[in-house]
């Protein structure tokens, strides 16, 4: 019973954490694209994006990342079922992707700091690609948890590569359509 409650809380905070990660990069994109506006509109928009980013980052994303880790650790180290999962190879692969996700989070935090200081120097295209890194990590982690197989993660990685290529092409098409308008 305890494990089920911990699992439910863990999933809830994973969802809110990913929502924050997806949206913070969108705010970075909007901030960068506001450079194309006249000086007055640029100042208003960029100030608003800073406020929104700060509220999102410190009010949702960081707390969710921390609570995700707390509930995961509690499940894995303090419940019998969790200790069993820790002995399985698929879980080791999943935890590697989770470490990559936290690295992504910390890199987003660095970008957030640049945004606050008005030194965010990425193109909207690069930020759109960056936004898809979280999507790829989400796919990898979910497939590993659902399939619970090392062979399954190999297919998952192949699927991630294909998805990554499709996303890259989709973003390029979007950029060309936007440039033609």
HELIX and SHEET records of a PDB file:
HELIX    1   1 UNK A    2  UNK A   33  1                                  32    
HELIX    2   2 UNK A   34  UNK A   36  5                                   3    
HELIX    3   3 UNK A   39  UNK A   56  1                                  18    
HELIX    4   4 UNK A   57  UNK A   61  3                                   5    
HELIX    5   5 UNK A   62  UNK A   78  1                                  17    
HELIX    6   6 UNK A   80  UNK A   85  1                                   6    
HELIX    7   7 UNK A   89  UNK A  116  1                                  28    
HELIX    8   8 UNK A  124  UNK A  147  1                                  24    
HELIX    9   9 UNK A  150  UNK A  180  1                                  31    
END                                                                             
